């Protein structure tokens, strides 16, 4: 409906306000994210006995591994990893979309100019020039456009927190890849040791076979075991090479298998400073991002509800025309008009109500996504805390198993050399020793990896700047 005049404008504004207030009264509030997890947040971790101190969060979980190489690798990954750099670009996209959405609250101004000249023969040469300036603006009476803008800003906030989550995840992946590489080197060293043991056993069997003491069965079993050790060494070397390339990919390097692993895994101290389950809600980036998306979904639902309310828009324009270009800027010939439109949706085939249902369902979807993230975060932390006990006990038992198997192998070699033991006892003792030591190495690495998972689950702090600054000072020192 179009109208002119200040009195009529005032009349329509008052009418629209009354309609809007009556419509707003029927809008039900959106449930808060805290309601869905009401009563489920424990005061402390169920695995609290695994934690010496649940006080303040550790200042730097990377430093607890006492590995400068690891810290340098994480710093390099944060600077060069392409997935992380792509995540940073998504922040810029989200911010640009937020600004674009917020621009609807401002007037839109368009300017156009035209000119024509008649050059047809036998017709007088005539010229015409004109210009039009038009402005369109919708008064955000009920905050519908504001809701849309704020939803865009909430999504931009989610993208920013997603980047923080990606940084934390990359730091954890780099640490895990570094420890995998160390384990790979230890497994290769063990495979080489096994190959040497099989070589010695094979030569022993061959000497006994040459003297007629051992049978051809002993000889063939020894040769089979030797060939199996060579195959295992090739497998372990391949696994180490693959682990190296995985780490190099995280660092943004060409996968050239050029990184040399440390010989030993780090020694772990007791778990301290993991905070409380409630603190995870405000600290884990993925949960904070889910809260931002939940806010955005709520704002979109609010925008959809307000689309049923009347809209007031203005479309003023001004135009000039003349035979000369200078006439465009002649204020005496300027003609202007001011138009206002008040619209109220009446029938849209159910589209607006369907959009309300859709946005409300999207809001509830984000609510359940948020709740699931929280529960998963708590589960990850509880698993890691429990793992501290289980893996420590497993590592200690496997250490005993490996030591006993090593001594049993020595006894089996001596007894076979004296003709007391059999080839089956010798080969079995060697196999048990290698398996026990391999399992011990894997358990030690898994315990270190579990510590990393714990820090990721509680969104622990980490810092690579101190080491970077120290390395720069060292490079620039005379």
N, C-alpha and C positions, 0 to 999 in steps of 0.2 A: 504494500500500500504506500503510495507516494503522498507527500504533504508539503505545504509551504507555510512559512510564517512562524514567528516565535511563539505565539500563543498555542498554536496547534502542536508544535514540537513539545512544549511543556506538558500539554494534555496527554500526548502519547507516552511520554517518558513516565509520567505518574501511573498511567494504566499498565504499562509494561512492568513496572516495579511491583505493583500489586499482584499481577499474574505470576511473576517470578517468585515472590515470597511464598505464595500459596503452593507453588510446585515444589519449592525447596523443602517445605515442611514434611513432604512425603518421602524424602530421600533417607534411606537407612544408613547408618554409619558402617564403614568397612572394618571388619575385625582386625585387631592388631596382631602382629607377628608373634608377640609373646604369649598370646592366649593358647595357641596350639600346642605349646610345650609347657603349659602351666603345671607346676608340681614335679617336673621331670629333671630339673637341674640339681644334681647332688652338690653338697657342700665341699666334698673332696673326692679325689679319684678312688674308685673301688680298689685299685691296686696300690693304695697309698703306702703299703709296707715296703714297696720297692723304691720309694723315694726318700732320701735322707732329709731333704728340706723342700717343702712345697711353697716357699716364700716367693720373693720377687723372681721374675724371669731372668734366666742367665743372660748376661750382657752380650755374649758372642759365642754361639755354639760352634762356629768354625774353629775358634781358638782352643776349644777343649780337646781337639785332636792333636794339637801341638805339631802341625805339619805345615810348614811355610809353603811347600810346593803345592799342596792342596789349596791353600788360600790364594796363591797366585793363579792357579788354574781357574778357580771360581771367578776371580776378577777378570780374567781374560774372556771367560764365557759370557759374563754380563756385558762386556763391551762389544763382543763380536758375534754372538749367537743370532742367527737370522730369524728364528722364530720369536725371540724376544724383541728384536728390532721391529718385526712385523706387528707385534702386540703394541709397541709404542706408537706406530702409525695408526692403529685402530683408535687410539685415544684422540688423535687429531681429527679423525673422521667423526667420532662421536661428538666432539666439541663443536665441529662445524655444523653438524645436524642440529645440535641444541641451539646454536645461534640462529640458524635458518628457521627453526620452529618459533623461536622467540620474536623473530622479525614481524610476525603477524600482528603483534600488538602495536606496531608503529604504522603511520600512514604510508600508503604506496603512492609514489609520485611518478607520473609519466609525462614526457614532453615529446611532441612530434611537430615537424615542420614540413611544408610542402611548397612546391613551386611549379608553375607550368608556363609554357610560351607557345603561342600559335604561329607556326611558320608556313601555313597553307597558302598557296598562291591565290591571288585575287581576293584575299581576305586580309583586313588590316592586322598588322603585327600587334598582338596583345599579350600581356603577361599578368599572372596572378600568383600571389604569395600568401601563405597563411601559416599560422602556428596555433597549437592547442596544448594547454597545460591542464592535466587532470589529476585529481587527488582522490583516493578512496581510503576509507578508514572505518573500521567497525568498533563501536564502543563496547568494551568488554564488561558488560553490565553484571554478569554473574560469575566472572572469573574463568569462563570456559577456555579462552585463549591462554590465560595464565596457567591453567592446569596443563594444557598441552606443552607450553614452554617449560614448565617445571619438570614434566615427565622427560623431556629431552635432556635437561640438565641432570636428572637422576640417572639416566642411561649413560651420560658422559662420566658421571661419578663412578658408575659400575665399571666402565672401561678403564678408568684410572686404577681402580682397585684390582681389576683383572691383571693389569700390568704388574702390580706388586705381587700378586699370586704367581705370576709367571716367573718373576725374579727369584722368589723363594723356591719354586719348583725346580728351576734351572740350577740353583745352587745345590739342591739336594741331588739332582740327577748327576751333576758333575762329581760330587763327592762319591756317589754310588759307583759311577764309572771308574773313578780313580781307584777305589778299593777293589772293584772287579779286576782291574788291571794288575794290582798287586797280587791278588789271589791267583790270577792267571800265571804270573811269573813264578809264584811258589809251586803251583801245580806242574809247570814245565820243569822246574828244578827237581821236583820229586820224581817225575817221569824219567828224567835223565839218570837219577840215582838208581831207579828201578832197572833201567837198561844196563847200567854197570853191574848191578847184582846178578841179573840174568846172564850177562856175559861171563862173569866169574863162575856161576853155577854150570853154565854150559861147558866151559873149558874143563871144569872138574869132572863132569860126566864123561866127556870125551877121553880124558886121561884114564878114567876107570874103565871105560869101554875098550880102550886100546890094550889095557892089561887083562881084559877078559873078566873084570870084576862086575861091571854093569852090563845090563842087557841092552839090546837095540830099542826096546820100549823106553827105557830111561833116556836114551839119547834123543829119540824122537820127541818125547815129552818136553825135554829141556829145550830143544830147538823150537818147538811150538810156542813155549812160554817166551822165548827170546823174541820171536817174530811178533807175538802179541804185545810185548813191551815197546817194540819199535812203532807199531801201529798206534799205541796209546800216546807215545811221545808226539807223533805227527798230529793227532787229534788235539792234544794240549797246546801245541804250538799254533795251530789254527785258531783255537779259542782265544789265545792270548793276542794274536794278530787282530781278530775281530773286535776284541775289547779295546784295543788301542785305537782302532778306527772309529769306534763308537764315541770314545772320548774326544777324538779330534773333531768329529762332526759337531759335538756340543760346543767346542771352542771356536767354531767357524773356520777351522783349518782344512786344507786339503787332506783327505784320509791317506797319508803316506806311511803310516805305521812307524812314525819317527819318535814317539814318546817312550822314554825309558822309565819303567816303574820302579818304585822304591822296593827294597827287599822285604821289609817287615810292615805289618799292619800296625796301626797306632794302639798304644795301651789305653784302656778305658778306665776312667775314674768312676766314682759313684754318681748316680743321677741326682742332680740338685736343681732347684729353681724351676719347676715346671708350672707353677701357678695353680689355678683352680679351674674346674670345668666351666664355671661362669665366665671366666676371663677369656676363654677361647672364643666366645661369641663375639667379642669386640676386637679380637686380635687376628683371627684367621681371615685372610683377604677374600677367600671364596665366599665366606659367610657374610662379610660386609658387602660384597658385590651383590649377593642374593637379596640382602635387605634393600639395597638401592633399586634393584629391579622390582622388588615388591612395592616400593614406593611409587615407581613409575607406573606399574600396573594399576595401582589405586588411583593415581591421577588420571589415567586414561579412562578408567571407569567413571570417574567424576565428570570428565569432559563429555563422555557419551550421554550421561544423564542430563547434563546441562544443554545438550543439543536440542532437547525438547522445548526449551524456553525461548521466548521472543528474542530476536536480534535487532539491534539498531545500528545502521550503517549510514555513512555520509559519503556523497560523491560530488564534491565541488569541482568545477572546471572553468577555464577561461580560454577565450580564443580571440585571435585578431586576423584580419585579412586585408589585402590591398594590392594595388598594381605594382608597387615597388617593394623591395626587400625591407626598406626602412619602415614600411607600414606595419611590419610585424611587431615592432617595438614602440608603436604609437599608442600611448596610453589613452588618447582621446577616443580611439576606435575599439578599445578593449571592451569585450562583453563577457560578463561572468554570471554564473548561476550557482546556487547552493541547493543540493538535493539531499533529502534524508529518506531512508527507507526503514520501515519497521516491519519485520516479517515474523510470523509465528507458524511453525510447522503444523500442518493439519493432517494430511494424509500422505504417507510415503510408502505405502504398501507393506508396513511393518518393518521397514529397514532400520529405523532409528531404535525401535525397541529390541530388534534382533542384535543391533550393535551393543546395546546396553547389556544384554545377556552374554554376548561374547566377551566383552571387557570384564564383566564380573567373574566369568569362568576363568579368564586369564589371570585375574587377581588371585582367585583361589588356587589356581595351578602354581603360581609363584609362591604362595603361602606354603604349599606342601613341598615344593622344591626346597624352600628355605629350611623347613623342619627336617627334611631328609638329610640335608647337608650338615645340620647341627648334630643329628644322631650319628651320622657317619664320622664326623670329626671326633666325637667322643669315643666311638668304637675304635678308631685308629689310635687314639692316645692310650686307651685302656689296653689294646693289643700290644702296643709297643712297651708299655710299662710292665705288663705281664711277661712279655718276651725277655725283659732284662733278667728275670729270675730263671725262666726256662732255658734260655740260651746259655746263661752262665753255668748252670748245672750240666747242660749237654757238653759244653766245651771242656769242662773239667773232667767229665767222664771219658770223653774221647781222647783227652790227653793221656789219661791212665791207660786206655786201650792201646794207643799208639806206642807208648813206652813198653808195655808188656809184649806187644806183637814184635817190636824190634828185638827184644831179648829172646823171644821164642825163635825168631829167624836165625839168630846167631847159634842157638842150641841145635836147630835142625841142620844147619850147614856143617857143624862139627860132627854131629852124629852120622850124617850121611857120609862124610869124609872117612870116618872110622869104620863104615860098613854096618853101623848099628841101625840107622834110620833108613827109610825108604824114599824114593824119589817123590812119591805122593806127599809125604810129610814135608819134604823140603819145599816143593812148589806151593803147597797150601800155606805154609808159614810165610813165604815171600808174598803171596797174594794177600794174606790177612794184614801183613805189615803195611803194604802199599795202600790198601783200602782204608785202614785205620788212620794213617797219616793224611790221606786225601780228605777223609771226612773231618778230621780235626782242622785242617786248613779251611775247608768250606764253612765249618761251624764258627771259626774265629772271624771270618769275613762276614758271616750272617749276623753275628752279634754287633759288629761295627755298623753294618747296614741298618740294623734295627735301631741303633742309637740315632742315626740320621732320620729314620722314619719318625721317631719320637719328636725330634726337633721340628720336623715338618708338620706333624699332627697338632702341635701346640703353637705353631707359627712363631718359632723362636727367632730371636734377633741374630743377625750375622753382620760382620764388618770386614771389608777387604781394603778399606782406605788406608789403614795404618801400615800394612805391609807395602802397599803401592807407594806410599810416601817414603818409606824407608828405602825401597829399591831405587826410587828416583834420586834420593840424597846420595846413595852409594854410587850411582852412575855418574853424578855430577861432581863428586868429591875429587880433589886433585890427587 
